[in-house]
């Protein structure tokens, strides 16, 4: 899935869109998405000027954005302006290595379960074969 289709499934735009490409997607199961991390990211100006590191919360947010795409593809729906897909919880988040400019962040997210519109996912962010972060994510669609 290229950026033009990703933009149909996520309301996020620069500088908060954190998915550049979807490498694979098994509807109802899992997604692998890609975030290219460049020195041009606005957060690197202050985090940290002498040693740029992608904030961990943004690594987790990238996983949540991948989860949103997976949810909408699983439901065979597109988001609309009458609702919003909220990221409502994080459990068991762990950060294993820093993500720095030049890294390609590969986001592996799978559906753990869905109950009454509350979705639980297991996510991993990898740089090459190295685990950068992992977490369990909770998301839900709510009317505006």
C-alpha positions, 0 to 999 in steps of 0.5 A: 500500500502506497502513501496515496492509499494510506492517506485514505485510511488515516486522518493524520497529515504532516508532521504527525503522519508516521506511516510511509508504506504498508509492506503487507496486510492480512485483513483480520490478522496483521499488518507490517508498515514502514516509517522512514526516519529522517533527520528532517523530522521536526521533533529532532530539533529539540530531541536531542540536538546533540544526539537525535532520538525519535521519541518513544511515544511517537514510535508507539503512535506509529504502531497505533497508526498501523493498527488503525489501517489494519482495523479499517481494512478488516472492517472493509470501511474508510474513516469519515468525518463523523467519527474518530479512531482513538488510541485509548491505552498502552500496556506492557510498553518496552523500549529496547533501542533508540530509533535515530535518523536513517533508521527504517522503522518496521511496524509489526502489528497483529490483532489480539482481540476485538470486543464490542468495538474495543480492539487490542493489538500486539505491536513491535517496532523493529529496525532491521532484525533488532527490536526497538519497542513493543507494546499492547495497544487498545483502540476504539472508534467513537462518534464525534 
